Amino acid sequence: MWDRLTGWTLPRARRTHRRQALRGRLIDDWTFLLGDLKGAFAKAGQFASLRHDLVPADIAQSLAQLRDQVPPMEFNRVEEVIHAELGAPLDQLFLSIETQSMGAASIAQAHRAKLLDGSEVIIKVQYPWIQASLSRDLMWLRLISRLVLKARLRNHKYVDRSRFFAEFESGLRDELDFEQEAQAAIEISKNLAHDKQVKVPSIIHSHSSKRVLTMQYEPCVNVSDRAGLARLGVSATAILEILARAYAKQVFVDGFFHADPHPGNLFVIDEPEAAQKPCVLFVDFGLHKRLSKSLRQELRQSIYALLQQDLEKFLACMKALDIVDPDAEAEVRAAVTEMFQKIKSTENPGAPLNRSGSQILGLKDQAKALLQNTPGLQLPNDLLLYARTLSYLFALGEELDPQVDLMKISTPYLLQFLAGKE
């Protein structure tokens, strides 16, 4: 206590360190609380962690941990949900089911099981209280977000606070509908069927509903499990090449993509031929996004403008994409002009589409900095997920093998997208 009372006499560096340590503990405590509450509260934390334009980096980093393990619910609750959703007791639906959860996340947990014919499956079971308390939780979160954003956004006069929460609510309601998730998995599976090194688990429709999703089980190893990958004889380079192809096809060609490529959702199938021809398994399609034809056209034009360093065209595309607040056009123009000047001063002139992956990544980083630092710019949810998906993929590449040029692998699909050949 005496140390606290006399803290003002400590050297400035030590006082700063203490404040930072206290701030870190408070942030971690709030993150733990949101994870413990699960449901809408945990999802709100996850959503906030994406908004680097609004949320301080240390808070966003802590909130990002909410995608990891959270405490599971008791098995008797799991049994109740399955019975209520599928209309029969467990012994009439499954030969066996493991009572220990494989993993628990913000809105659901997963269990291994066997169907009556002996087929191995994974059952994803939604927490029963989420739907019941959704309206109340959203009311509280709407109030909290207004208070927090009002304090946080005093210097962000152009941020549309109502849109910020509306985008979160819309995304959450979509994720809570497991029938939508099943349809997304089926569509993406069809779109990637040509690539024999990519797999999406088959959906067991007879054992699925809005709150229960049953899918084929595959023995597999997580992409971040270095020991497991070494046992299979699979290199990180091979995994990244597969992922780059798959995501380039989804994002640039199909316009419909799995929007949550963190390591917990990506695996390598454990099979004898893995060393020669590894197959990457995608799971959890709750977060997916379809880009409209008009949006994809504007994206195409904006990428062209950025690569060609066409200032006026780039500004026009930003307006068309609903990124620019009409009252902030002067500030945005000044910021974009400065960004283009930086690009021109640091890069050699030449054919833009012949740039290396690292150079194009440099342009991506410039655009990201523009969004984060310019008042009057904000991404709508469609583009937020698009940008986040690509950022997650590049971050995963850095973690697994920074020598792999993901942009180089993606270039054929990017060129196909820019040419409008979809």
C-alpha positions as CSV (number, residue, x, y, z in Angstrom):
1,M,0.0,0.0,0.0
2,W,2.8,2.4,0.9
3,D,4.4,1.6,-2.4
4,R,1.2,2.6,-4.1
5,L,0.8,5.8,-2.2
6,T,4.4,6.9,-2.9
7,G,4.3,5.6,-6.5
8,W,4.4,9.2,-7.9
9,T,8.0,9.5,-6.5
10,L,9.2,6.5,-8.7
11,P,11.2,7.2,-11.9
12,R,9.0,7.9,-14.9
13,A,10.1,4.8,-16.7
14,R,9.1,2.6,-13.7
15,R,5.7,4.4,-13.4
16,T,5.1,3.9,-17.1
17,H,5.9,0.2,-16.7
18,R,3.5,-0.2,-13.8
19,R,0.7,1.5,-15.7
20,Q,1.3,-0.7,-18.7
21,A,1.4,-3.8,-16.5
22,L,-1.9,-2.8,-14.8
23,R,-3.5,-2.1,-18.2
24,G,-2.4,-5.5,-19.5
25,R,-3.9,-7.3,-16.5
26,L,-7.2,-5.4,-16.9
27,I,-7.4,-6.2,-20.6
28,D,-6.7,-9.9,-20.0
29,D,-9.3,-10.0,-17.2
30,W,-12.0,-8.5,-19.5
31,T,-11.0,-11.0,-22.3
32,F,-11.3,-13.9,-19.8
33,L,-14.8,-12.6,-18.7
34,L,-16.0,-12.4,-22.3
35,G,-14.8,-15.9,-23.0
36,D,-16.5,-17.2,-19.9
37,L,-19.8,-15.6,-20.9
38,K,-19.5,-17.2,-24.4
39,G,-22.2,-16.5,-26.9
40,A,-22.9,-12.9,-28.1
41,F,-20.4,-11.4,-25.6
42,A,-17.5,-13.6,-26.8
43,K,-18.4,-12.9,-30.4
44,A,-18.5,-9.2,-29.7
45,G,-14.9,-9.4,-28.4
46,Q,-13.9,-11.4,-31.5
47,F,-15.6,-8.8,-33.8
48,A,-13.9,-5.9,-31.9
49,S,-10.5,-7.6,-32.3
50,L,-10.9,-7.2,-36.1
51,R,-11.4,-3.5,-36.0
52,H,-7.8,-2.3,-35.8
53,D,-9.0,1.0,-37.1
54,L,-11.0,1.6,-33.8
55,V,-9.5,-0.8,-31.2
56,P,-6.0,-0.3,-29.7
57,A,-3.5,-2.9,-30.7
58,D,-3.0,-4.4,-27.3
59,I,-6.7,-4.8,-26.7
60,A,-7.2,-6.3,-30.2
61,Q,-4.4,-8.8,-29.6
62,S,-5.9,-10.0,-26.3
63,L,-9.5,-10.2,-27.8
64,A,-8.2,-12.3,-30.7
65,Q,-7.5,-15.1,-28.2
66,L,-11.3,-15.5,-27.8
67,R,-11.2,-17.8,-30.9
68,D,-9.2,-20.3,-28.8
69,Q,-10.6,-22.8,-26.2
70,V,-13.3,-21.7,-23.8
71,P,-14.8,-23.9,-21.0
72,P,-17.2,-26.5,-22.4
73,M,-20.7,-27.0,-21.1
74,E,-21.7,-30.2,-19.3
75,F,-22.6,-33.3,-21.4
76,N,-26.1,-33.5,-20.1
77,R,-26.8,-30.1,-21.7
78,V,-25.3,-31.4,-25.0
79,E,-27.6,-34.4,-24.8
80,E,-30.7,-32.2,-24.2
81,V,-29.9,-30.0,-27.3
82,I,-29.3,-33.0,-29.6
83,H,-32.6,-34.6,-28.4
84,A,-34.6,-31.4,-28.8
85,E,-33.1,-30.6,-32.2
86,L,-33.1,-34.0,-33.8
87,G,-36.2,-35.4,-32.2
88,A,-34.8,-38.6,-30.7
89,P,-32.6,-39.8,-27.8
90,L,-28.9,-40.3,-28.4
91,D,-29.0,-44.1,-28.5
92,Q,-31.4,-43.9,-31.4
93,L,-29.1,-41.6,-33.4
94,F,-25.6,-42.7,-32.5
95,L,-23.8,-45.9,-31.8
96,S,-21.6,-44.0,-29.4
97,I,-20.6,-40.4,-28.5
98,E,-17.7,-39.1,-26.5
99,T,-18.8,-37.2,-23.5
100,Q,-15.5,-35.2,-23.4
101,S,-15.6,-32.3,-25.8
102,M,-13.0,-32.1,-28.5
103,G,-13.1,-28.3,-28.2
104,A,-15.4,-25.5,-27.1
105,A,-15.7,-22.1,-28.8
106,S,-17.8,-19.0,-28.3
107,I,-21.1,-20.4,-29.6
108,A,-20.7,-24.2,-29.8
109,Q,-18.6,-27.2,-28.8
110,A,-17.7,-30.4,-30.7
111,H,-17.9,-34.1,-29.9
112,R,-16.7,-37.2,-31.7
113,A,-19.3,-39.9,-32.3
114,K,-20.2,-42.9,-34.4
115,L,-23.4,-43.2,-36.4
116,L,-25.5,-46.4,-36.2
117,D,-23.7,-47.7,-39.3
118,G,-20.3,-47.2,-37.6
119,S,-19.3,-44.1,-39.6
120,E,-17.2,-41.7,-37.5
121,V,-18.5,-38.1,-37.3
122,I,-18.1,-34.8,-35.5
123,I,-21.1,-33.2,-33.9
124,K,-21.1,-29.4,-33.4
125,V,-23.7,-28.5,-30.7
126,Q,-24.8,-24.9,-30.1
127,Y,-25.1,-23.7,-26.5
128,P,-28.8,-23.7,-25.6
129,W,-28.9,-20.4,-23.8
130,I,-27.6,-18.4,-26.8
131,Q,-30.8,-18.1,-28.7
132,A,-32.9,-17.7,-25.6
133,S,-30.8,-14.8,-24.3
134,L,-29.9,-13.3,-27.7
135,S,-32.2,-10.3,-27.7
136,R,-31.3,-9.4,-24.1
137,D,-27.5,-9.8,-24.8
138,L,-27.7,-7.8,-27.9
139,M,-29.5,-5.0,-26.0
140,W,-26.7,-4.9,-23.4
141,L,-24.0,-5.1,-26.1
142,R,-25.7,-2.3,-28.1
143,L,-25.7,-0.1,-24.9
144,I,-22.1,-1.0,-24.1
145,S,-20.9,-0.4,-27.6
146,R,-22.5,3.1,-27.7
147,L,-20.7,4.0,-24.4
148,V,-17.4,2.6,-25.4
149,L,-17.5,3.9,-29.0
150,K,-18.5,7.4,-27.8
151,A,-15.5,7.5,-25.5
152,R,-13.1,5.9,-28.0
153,L,-14.3,7.8,-31.1
154,R,-14.1,11.4,-29.9
155,N,-11.5,12.0,-32.5
156,H,-13.2,9.7,-35.1
157,K,-16.2,12.0,-35.9
158,Y,-16.9,10.2,-39.2
159,V,-17.3,6.7,-37.8
160,D,-20.9,5.4,-38.2
161,R,-21.5,3.8,-34.8
162,S,-24.9,2.3,-35.7
163,R,-23.4,0.6,-38.7
164,F,-20.6,-0.8,-36.6
165,F,-23.1,-2.7,-34.3
166,A,-25.5,-3.6,-37.1
167,E,-22.7,-5.4,-39.0
168,F,-21.8,-7.3,-35.8
169,E,-25.4,-8.3,-35.1
170,S,-26.1,-9.4,-38.7
171,G,-22.9,-11.6,-38.7
172,L,-23.8,-13.2,-35.4
173,R,-27.3,-14.2,-36.5
174,D,-25.8,-15.8,-39.6
175,E,-23.3,-17.7,-37.6
176,L,-26.0,-19.1,-35.2
177,D,-27.8,-20.7,-38.1
178,F,-26.0,-24.0,-38.7
179,E,-28.1,-24.8,-41.7
180,Q,-26.5,-21.8,-43.4
181,E,-23.1,-23.1,-42.4
182,A,-23.9,-26.5,-43.9
183,Q,-24.9,-24.9,-47.2
184,A,-21.7,-22.8,-47.2
185,A,-19.6,-25.9,-46.7
186,I,-21.4,-27.7,-49.5
187,E,-21.0,-24.8,-51.9
188,I,-17.3,-24.3,-51.2
189,S,-16.7,-28.0,-51.4
190,K,-18.2,-28.0,-54.9
191,N,-16.2,-24.9,-55.9
192,L,-12.9,-26.6,-54.8
193,A,-13.8,-30.1,-56.1
194,H,-11.2,-29.8,-58.9
195,D,-8.4,-29.6,-56.3
196,K,-7.7,-33.0,-54.9
197,Q,-5.5,-31.6,-52.2
198,V,-8.4,-29.7,-50.6
199,K,-11.2,-31.3,-48.6
200,V,-14.4,-30.1,-46.9
201,P,-16.1,-32.6,-44.5
202,S,-19.3,-34.1,-45.8
203,I,-22.5,-32.9,-44.0
204,I,-24.7,-35.6,-42.5
205,H,-28.1,-33.9,-43.1
206,S,-30.2,-36.5,-41.3
207,H,-28.3,-35.5,-38.1
208,S,-28.2,-31.8,-38.5
209,S,-30.4,-28.8,-37.8
210,K,-30.2,-25.1,-37.0
211,R,-28.4,-25.8,-33.7
212,V,-26.7,-29.2,-34.4
213,L,-24.3,-29.8,-37.2
214,T,-23.0,-33.4,-37.9
215,M,-20.2,-33.9,-40.4
216,Q,-17.8,-36.6,-41.5
217,Y,-14.8,-37.2,-39.3
218,E,-11.3,-37.2,-40.8
219,P,-8.1,-38.2,-38.8
220,C,-5.9,-35.1,-39.2
221,V,-3.1,-32.9,-37.9
222,N,-3.4,-29.2,-37.2
223,V,-1.4,-27.1,-39.6
224,S,0.5,-25.5,-36.7
225,D,1.4,-28.9,-35.2
226,R,5.0,-29.0,-36.3
227,A,5.7,-32.4,-34.7
228,G,2.6,-33.9,-36.3
229,L,3.5,-32.5,-39.7
230,A,7.0,-33.9,-39.4
231,R,5.6,-37.3,-38.6
232,L,3.5,-37.2,-41.8
233,G,6.4,-35.9,-43.8
234,V,4.5,-32.8,-44.8
235,S,6.3,-29.5,-45.2
236,A,4.9,-26.1,-44.3
237,T,5.7,-25.0,-47.9
238,A,3.4,-27.7,-49.3
239,I,0.6,-26.6,-47.0
240,L,0.9,-22.9,-47.8
241,E,0.9,-23.6,-51.6
242,I,-2.4,-25.6,-51.2
243,L,-3.9,-22.8,-49.0
244,A,-2.8,-20.0,-51.4
245,R,-4.4,-21.8,-54.4
246,A,-7.6,-22.6,-52.5
247,Y,-8.1,-19.1,-51.1
248,A,-7.2,-17.4,-54.4
249,K,-9.8,-19.5,-56.1
250,Q,-12.4,-18.7,-53.5
251,V,-11.8,-15.0,-53.1
252,F,-10.8,-14.0,-56.7
253,V,-12.7,-16.4,-58.8
254,D,-15.8,-17.7,-56.9
255,G,-16.4,-14.6,-54.8
256,F,-17.6,-16.9,-51.9
257,F,-15.1,-17.9,-49.3
258,H,-14.4,-19.5,-45.9
259,A,-13.7,-16.4,-43.9
260,D,-11.9,-17.8,-40.8
261,P,-8.5,-19.3,-41.9
262,H,-6.8,-19.4,-38.5
263,P,-4.9,-22.5,-37.6
264,G,-7.7,-24.0,-35.5
265,N,-9.8,-24.4,-38.7
266,L,-7.1,-25.9,-40.9
267,F,-5.7,-29.4,-40.8
268,V,-3.8,-31.9,-42.9
269,I,-5.5,-35.3,-43.3
270,D,-3.5,-38.1,-41.7
271,E,-3.1,-40.7,-44.4
272,P,-0.3,-42.8,-45.9
273,E,0.0,-40.6,-49.1
274,A,0.3,-37.4,-47.1
275,A,4.1,-37.1,-47.6
276,Q,3.7,-37.2,-51.4
277,K,0.4,-35.5,-51.8
278,P,-0.9,-33.8,-48.6
279,C,-4.6,-32.8,-48.4
280,V,-5.7,-29.8,-46.4
281,L,-9.0,-30.1,-44.5
282,F,-11.1,-27.0,-44.0
283,V,-13.5,-26.9,-41.0
284,D,-16.0,-24.4,-39.4
285,F,-17.8,-22.5,-42.2
286,G,-19.9,-20.4,-39.7
287,L,-18.0,-17.4,-40.9
288,H,-18.3,-17.2,-44.7
289,K,-18.9,-14.4,-47.1
290,R,-20.3,-13.9,-50.6
291,L,-19.1,-10.8,-52.5
292,S,-21.8,-9.4,-54.8
293,K,-21.0,-9.1,-58.5
294,S,-21.0,-5.2,-58.2
295,L,-18.8,-5.3,-55.2
296,R,-16.3,-7.6,-56.9
297,Q,-16.3,-5.3,-60.0
298,E,-15.4,-2.3,-57.8
299,L,-12.8,-4.3,-56.0
300,R,-11.3,-5.3,-59.3
301,Q,-11.1,-1.7,-60.4
302,S,-9.7,-0.5,-57.1
303,I,-6.9,-3.1,-57.3
304,Y,-6.1,-2.0,-60.8
305,A,-6.0,1.6,-59.7
306,L,-3.7,0.8,-56.8
307,L,-1.3,-1.2,-59.0
308,Q,-1.4,1.4,-61.7
309,Q,-1.1,4.2,-59.1
310,D,-4.1,6.0,-60.6
311,L,-5.1,8.4,-57.9
312,E,-8.5,9.6,-59.3
313,K,-9.6,6.2,-60.2
314,F,-8.7,4.8,-56.7
315,L,-10.6,7.6,-55.0
316,A,-13.7,6.9,-57.2
317,C,-13.5,3.2,-56.4
318,M,-13.3,3.9,-52.6
319,K,-16.5,6.0,-52.8
320,A,-18.2,3.4,-54.8
321,L,-17.3,0.8,-52.2
322,D,-18.9,3.0,-49.5
323,I,-15.6,3.3,-47.7
324,V,-15.5,7.1,-47.7
325,D,-17.8,9.3,-45.5
326,P,-19.1,12.1,-47.8
327,D,-18.2,14.7,-45.2
328,A,-14.6,13.6,-45.1
329,E,-13.7,13.6,-48.8
330,A,-11.0,16.4,-48.4
331,E,-9.2,14.5,-45.6
332,V,-9.4,11.3,-47.5
333,R,-8.0,12.8,-50.7
334,A,-5.1,14.3,-48.8
335,A,-4.3,10.9,-47.2
336,V,-4.6,8.9,-50.4
337,T,-2.4,11.5,-52.2
338,E,0.2,11.1,-49.5
339,M,0.0,7.3,-49.8
340,F,0.6,7.4,-53.5
341,Q,3.5,9.7,-53.1
342,K,5.1,7.3,-50.6
343,I,4.6,4.4,-53.0
344,K,6.2,6.3,-55.9
345,S,9.2,7.3,-53.8
346,T,9.9,3.8,-52.6
347,E,9.2,1.7,-55.7
348,N,10.8,1.4,-59.0
349,P,8.6,2.2,-62.0
350,G,7.6,-0.7,-64.2
351,A,4.8,-2.9,-65.3
352,P,2.6,-3.1,-62.1
353,L,1.4,-6.7,-62.6
354,N,5.0,-7.9,-62.8
355,R,5.7,-6.9,-59.3
356,S,6.9,-9.5,-56.8
357,G,4.7,-10.8,-54.1
358,S,6.6,-8.8,-51.5
359,Q,6.1,-5.6,-53.5
360,I,2.3,-6.2,-53.8
361,L,2.3,-7.0,-50.1
362,G,3.9,-3.6,-49.5
363,L,1.0,-2.0,-51.4
364,K,-1.4,-4.0,-49.2
365,D,0.4,-2.7,-46.1
366,Q,0.1,0.9,-47.4
367,A,-3.6,0.5,-47.9
368,K,-4.1,-1.0,-44.5
369,A,-2.2,1.9,-42.9
370,L,-4.5,4.3,-44.8
371,L,-7.6,2.7,-43.5
372,Q,-6.3,2.6,-39.9
373,N,-5.0,6.2,-39.8
374,T,-7.5,8.2,-41.9
375,P,-10.6,9.7,-40.3
376,G,-13.6,9.2,-42.5
377,L,-12.7,5.8,-43.8
378,Q,-14.3,2.6,-42.6
379,L,-14.8,-0.8,-44.1
380,P,-18.3,-2.3,-44.4
381,N,-18.6,-5.8,-43.0
382,D,-18.3,-7.5,-46.5
383,L,-14.9,-5.9,-47.1
384,L,-13.8,-6.3,-43.5
385,L,-14.1,-10.1,-43.8
386,Y,-12.4,-10.0,-47.2
387,A,-9.5,-8.0,-45.8
388,R,-9.3,-10.0,-42.6
389,T,-9.3,-13.3,-44.4
390,L,-6.4,-12.3,-46.6
391,S,-4.5,-10.9,-43.5
392,Y,-5.0,-14.1,-41.6
393,L,-3.7,-16.1,-44.5
394,F,-0.6,-14.0,-44.8
395,A,0.0,-14.1,-41.1
396,L,-0.3,-17.9,-41.2
397,G,2.2,-17.9,-44.0
398,E,4.7,-15.9,-41.9
399,E,4.2,-18.3,-39.0
400,L,4.6,-21.5,-41.1
401,D,7.2,-20.5,-43.7
402,P,8.0,-16.8,-44.4
403,Q,10.0,-17.9,-47.5
404,V,6.8,-18.9,-49.3
405,D,5.6,-16.2,-51.6
406,L,1.8,-16.5,-51.3
407,M,1.2,-13.7,-53.7
408,K,3.2,-15.4,-56.4
409,I,1.1,-18.6,-56.0
410,S,-2.1,-16.5,-56.1
411,T,-1.1,-14.4,-59.1
412,P,-2.8,-16.6,-61.8
413,Y,-6.1,-16.3,-59.9
414,L,-5.6,-12.6,-59.3
415,L,-5.0,-12.1,-63.0
416,Q,-8.1,-14.1,-63.8
417,F,-10.0,-11.9,-61.4
418,L,-8.6,-8.7,-62.8
419,A,-9.4,-9.9,-66.3
420,G,-13.0,-10.6,-65.3
421,K,-12.8,-14.2,-66.2
422,E,-14.8,-15.8,-63.5
